[in-house]
Structure formats: C-alpha cells, structure tokens
Amino acid sequence: MTALAVDGISYRHGGWRDVDDLPAARPDQIKALNAGGLRRYSVLDRPPREWYAECATESLEKAGVAPADVDAVVFISSTFAAYDDHADLITLAHTLGMSHALPLGVFLGQCTNFSQALMVIDGLFRAGHARTVLLVGADALDEGRASRILDGNLSVFSDTVFTCVVTAGGASGFRLRHVRHRVVPELSALDPARQFLRIIDLFAGNLGALCRATYEETGHGPDDLARLVLANLAVPVLKNYAAVAAVPFDRVPAANIPRFGHCFAYDQLITLSTLAERDEVRPGDLLHVVGVGGNYVFSSLLVSRL
C-alpha cells in the first residue's frame, strides 16, 4: 500500500432524540436497544449539503491542506439521491476553491462505504492520479421509506455529515497499513426467519476468515492490537464480533454507542478521532478496524496512530 494517512476528521449531527421516543417502535424494540447501550440518535433538520462547506473547511484546516491542493473529492453515501444530489460535490469544489478536484462517488458498500472509499483512494495514489483527497460522507434517513432501527434491533441510525482528508505520506492522523474486503452474495438471499443458522455460519465464518487473512498478510496478530474498532452496534453484537476477531472485548471502544448511535459508514472513523482526541491511543499503536455492510460485505483495515 501507499503511505496513506487519514487526518482532519470532522463531522456534524442534527438534533438529538431519545431512543425511548422512537416513532412506531415497539416496547420490546426499545428495551433491546437500551439493553445494547443505545440512548439517542441524530435527525438532520436541513439538507446534508448545507453542512458540507463548514465541515470540509474544518477538515482542511485541521490537516493543514489548502483547497487548491486537493486532487479529488470522494463522496460516500447510502442515501444518495442522483436526481437531487449529483451537483453537490462540484458546487462544494467551486465554493471552497478546490480548482482541479475530480469528483468521485462510492455508494454500494453501505456501512463499508468508508473502507471501500479508502481502497479507491489508495488506488488513485498508487496510479499517480492524486496525492491529496477530501473524503465527504452524508447520510440522512428518509423515515417514510426505511426504519431507523436496524434489523434485529442491532442499533438505531443517526443522520451524519462527515469529512476528512486523506494524503499520501501524511505525518499526522492515522496511517492505513492494510485494507481488504470480502463479499458473500449468498447472505443477501437468505431468509432470517427460515435460515438463521446458515446466516450465522456464513457471517461468522467469513468475518473470521477475513480477520485471519489480515493477521497473516500483515504479520500482526490480535496480541499486537491496541484497539479493535467496530461500528456503534448493540454491545452483545460487538462482543460476538470481538470473539470472531480473537480480540478481547476490553479493547473495543464503546463510548460512542450511547453518544451517537449508528452513524451509517462513519462510526469507525469517528471513533478513531475520539480515541486520538482523548489520547487513548499513542503514536505507533496498531488498531484493527472492521466493517460490515448490509450483512454481506466485510472489511478489515489495519491502521496505526501517527
């Protein structure tokens, strides 16, 4: 991989609402969410694009990058609307003075959009097409079309706008040392009510295989890891993930679960920022970042604190 660094993480949420007041939620769902550590969720009261310039400016300033030096803007979203949102990136580029930034998009990885975007950015760097990229993400749930509660009461979606800067050879933030994905199409076709055991077998088997491949390819095993960074899901679910990854659960940061809820594809990167802000990881510490998108795409990243 290239010497890719993630820096200048910035994010915005909307108004905070209590999980206990989720519209149309059943009492058993509320009970399960509370038992899993979920307390509140974010609802944006304006279109996400209205936060892009503010958030991106903050990221660029944190990373010490001039807008004119940005070579590409990569947009990630699971709720992107082509008819409404297609001009947002080029408008942002013009507004901030990113005069030659190529707009790109990653949309199909769901909660692994962040890792797929980093894989794409690494490809841009290795091909010589870019050295500085602004990553922009935005997701706001349409409650008329989808439930805020994840299947199985695993978490509750929180509207989020996210930005960060990814550079080749950056000296601050987090260094991306490894990224791999594994897709299991069969998982998308199975019925949870009738084929639950098959789902569990495929899910755990493939997630475990991906983690083991990461350890083998990088030469770093569970004992070398300062943290295992996961999405903001219910604590019992994360304990299962940690067991599959062979990492003790006490190395899984969980403070952002009640604080934020599930911020789509941004949980893991926000958690990295939280750990750095609170000095809970030191320069050189290795962190294993794991993502799951749609229950059929798995991602595994190894990063180190710079």
C-alpha positions in Angstrom: 0.0 0.0 0.0 1.0 3.6 -0.3 1.8 5.6 2.8 -1.8 6.8 3.1 -2.8 9.0 6.1 -6.3 9.9 7.3 -6.4 13.2 9.1 -8.6 16.2 9.8 -11.7 14.2 10.8 -14.8 16.4 11.1 -18.5 15.6 11.5 -21.9 17.1 12.2 -25.1 15.7 13.6 -28.6 17.1 13.7 -31.0 17.4 16.7 -30.7 14.6 19.3 -33.7 12.5 20.1 -34.1 9.8 22.7 -34.3 6.2 21.7 -37.2 5.8 24.1 -39.2 8.2 21.8 -38.6 6.4 18.5 -41.8 6.7 16.4 -43.6 3.4 15.8 -41.1 1.5 17.9 -42.5 -1.4 19.9 -41.7 -1.7 23.6 -39.6 -4.8 23.1 -37.5 -3.0 20.5 -36.9 0.0 22.8 -35.9 -2.5 25.6 -33.5 -4.3 23.3 -31.9 -1.1 22.1 -31.5 0.2 25.7 -30.0 -3.1 26.8 -27.5 -2.8 23.9 -26.3 0.6 25.1 -28.2 2.8 22.7 -29.6 6.0 24.1 -30.1 8.6 21.4 -29.9 9.3 17.7 -29.5 12.3 15.3 -32.0 13.8 12.9 -30.8 16.5 10.5 -33.3 19.3 10.1 -31.7 20.6 6.9 -30.4 19.0 3.8 -26.9 17.5 4.4 -25.3 19.7 1.7 -25.8 22.7 3.9 -23.1 21.3 6.2 -20.6 20.3 3.6 -18.6 23.6 3.3 -18.4 24.1 7.0 -17.3 20.5 7.7 -14.9 20.3 4.8 -13.3 23.7 5.7 -12.7 22.4 9.2 -11.1 19.2 7.9 -8.8 21.0 5.6 -7.7 23.4 8.3 -7.1 20.6 10.8 -5.0 18.8 8.2 -3.1 21.9 7.1 -4.2 21.4 3.5 -5.0 24.3 1.1 -8.2 23.7 -1.0 -6.2 24.3 -4.2 -4.1 21.2 -3.3 -7.0 18.8 -3.3 -6.8 16.4 -6.3 -10.1 14.6 -5.8 -13.2 14.7 -3.7 -14.6 11.2 -2.9 -18.3 11.2 -1.8 -19.7 8.2 0.1 -23.4 7.7 1.0 -26.0 5.0 1.3 -28.9 7.5 0.9 -27.5 9.4 -2.2 -30.3 10.7 -4.5 -28.9 11.1 -8.0 -31.7 13.5 -9.2 -31.2 15.8 -6.2 -27.5 15.4 -5.1 -25.5 15.0 -8.3 -24.2 18.6 -8.3 -23.3 18.8 -4.7 -19.6 17.9 -5.0 -18.8 20.2 -7.9 -20.6 23.0 -6.1 -18.5 22.3 -3.0 -15.3 22.3 -5.0 -16.2 25.7 -6.5 -17.2 27.2 -3.2 -14.0 26.2 -1.4 -11.6 26.8 -4.3 -10.7 23.2 -5.0 -10.0 24.2 -8.6 -9.0 20.8 -10.0 -10.5 18.3 -7.7 -12.1 15.3 -9.5 -15.5 14.3 -8.1 -15.9 10.6 -7.4 -18.5 8.5 -5.6 -18.8 5.3 -3.6 -22.4 4.2 -2.8 -22.9 0.4 -2.8 -20.9 -0.7 0.3 -23.5 0.5 2.8 -21.7 0.6 6.1 -18.4 -0.4 4.4 -18.5 2.6 2.2 -15.7 4.2 4.2 -13.3 1.3 3.7 -14.2 0.9 0.0 -13.5 4.6 -0.4 -10.1 4.3 1.2 -9.4 1.3 -1.1 -10.3 3.5 -4.1 -8.2 6.4 -2.8 -5.2 4.1 -2.4 -5.6 3.1 -6.0 -5.6 6.7 -7.0 -2.4 7.3 -5.1 -0.6 4.2 -6.5 -1.6 5.1 -10.0 -0.2 8.7 -9.6 -3.6 10.3 -10.1 -3.8 12.0 -6.7 -1.8 12.8 -3.6 -4.5 14.7 -1.6 -8.1 13.7 -1.4 -11.1 15.1 0.5 -13.5 12.4 1.7 -17.1 13.6 2.1 -19.9 11.5 3.5 -23.5 12.2 4.2 -26.5 10.1 5.2 -29.9 11.2 6.3 -32.6 8.6 6.7 -36.0 9.0 5.0 -38.2 7.7 7.7 -41.1 7.4 5.2 -39.0 4.7 3.4 -36.9 3.0 6.0 -36.9 2.2 9.7 -34.3 3.9 11.9 -34.0 0.6 13.8 -31.6 -1.9 12.2 -32.9 -5.4 11.7 -32.6 -7.5 14.8 -32.6 -4.3 16.9 -28.9 -4.1 16.5 -28.8 -0.2 16.6 -30.5 3.0 15.5 -29.4 5.1 12.5 -28.1 8.6 13.2 -28.1 11.2 10.5 -24.5 12.3 9.9 -22.3 14.6 7.7 -18.6 13.6 7.7 -15.4 14.8 6.2 -11.7 14.0 6.4 -8.5 14.5 4.4 -6.5 11.6 3.0 -3.0 12.3 1.9 0.0 10.3 0.5 2.8 10.5 3.0 0.9 12.5 5.6 2.6 12.8 9.0 -0.4 13.1 11.3 -3.6 11.3 12.0 -3.8 7.6 11.2 -1.7 5.6 8.7 -3.6 3.0 6.7 -1.4 -0.1 6.6 -3.8 -2.7 5.2 -7.4 -2.9 3.7 -9.2 -5.9 2.4 -12.8 -6.7 1.6 -14.8 -9.9 1.4 -18.2 -10.2 -0.2 -20.7 -13.1 0.3 -23.6 -12.7 -2.1 -25.4 -15.7 -0.7 -26.0 -13.8 2.6 -28.2 -11.3 0.7 -30.6 -14.0 -0.4 -31.1 -15.9 2.8 -34.3 -15.6 4.9 -33.5 -14.8 8.6 -36.7 -16.4 9.7 -36.0 -19.8 8.0 -32.3 -19.8 7.5 -30.9 -18.2 10.6 -28.3 -20.8 11.4 -27.0 -20.7 7.8 -26.7 -16.9 8.1 -24.8 -17.1 11.4 -22.5 -19.8 10.0 -21.7 -17.8 6.8 -21.4 -14.5 8.6 -19.1 -15.6 11.4 -17.1 -17.9 9.1 -16.3 -15.2 6.5 -15.7 -12.4 9.0 -13.3 -14.7 10.9 -11.5 -15.7 7.7 -11.1 -12.0 6.7 -9.6 -11.2 10.1 -7.2 -14.1 10.0 -6.1 -13.1 6.5 -5.4 -9.6 7.8 -3.2 -11.0 10.6 -1.4 -13.4 8.2 -0.8 -10.8 5.5 0.4 -8.1 7.8 2.3 -10.2 10.3 0.4 -8.6 13.2 -1.9 -10.7 15.3 -4.5 -9.9 18.0 -1.8 -9.5 20.7 -0.3 -6.6 18.7 -3.5 -4.6 18.6 -4.2 -1.7 20.9 -7.9 -1.5 19.9 -10.5 -3.3 17.7 -12.7 -0.5 16.2 -16.2 -1.5 15.3 -19.5 0.1 14.3 -21.8 1.5 17.0 -24.0 -1.5 17.4 -25.5 -3.1 20.5 -22.8 -4.3 22.9 -23.8 -8.1 22.7 -23.3 -7.9 18.9 -19.9 -6.3 19.3 -18.8 -8.9 21.8 -19.6 -11.6 19.2 -17.5 -9.6 16.6 -14.6 -9.3 19.0 -14.7 -13.1 19.7 -14.6 -13.8 16.0 -11.7 -11.4 15.5 -9.9 -13.1 18.5 -9.6 -9.8 20.3 -10.6 -9.3 24.0 -13.7 -7.1 24.3 -12.0 -4.7 26.7 -10.0 -3.4 23.7 -13.2 -2.4 21.8 -14.1 1.3 22.3 -17.8 1.5 23.2 -18.2 5.1 24.5 -19.7 6.4 21.2 -22.5 3.9 21.2 -24.8 5.8 23.6 -23.3 9.1 22.5 -24.0 8.9 18.7 -26.0 5.7 17.8 -25.1 4.2 14.4 -23.7 6.9 12.0 -24.0 4.7 8.9 -20.5 4.2 7.4 -18.8 6.8 9.7 -18.8 5.1 13.1 -15.3 3.7 12.8 -13.6 6.9 11.5 -15.4 9.0 14.2 -14.2 6.5 16.8 -10.6 6.9 15.6 -11.0 10.7 16.0 -12.4 10.2 19.5 -9.6 7.9 20.6 -7.0 10.5 19.3 -8.7 13.4 20.9 -8.8 11.7 24.3 -5.2 10.4 24.0 -6.5 6.8 24.4 -4.1 5.6 21.7 -0.4 6.6 21.3 1.8 7.1 18.3 2.7 3.7 16.8 -0.3 1.9 18.3 -2.0 -0.6 15.9 -5.7 -0.7 15.6 -7.8 -3.2 13.7 -10.9 -1.6 12.1 -13.7 -3.9 11.0 -16.8 -3.0 9.0 -19.9 -4.9 7.8 -22.1 -3.6 5.0 -25.6 -5.0 4.5 -24.6 -8.2 6.3 -22.9 -9.4 3.1 -19.8 -7.2 2.7 -17.0 -7.3 5.2 -14.0 -5.0 5.5 -10.8 -5.3 7.5 -8.3 -2.5 8.0 -5.1 -2.2 10.0 -4.2 1.4 10.9 -1.6 3.0 13.2 -1.6 6.2 15.1 0.9 8.7 13.7 
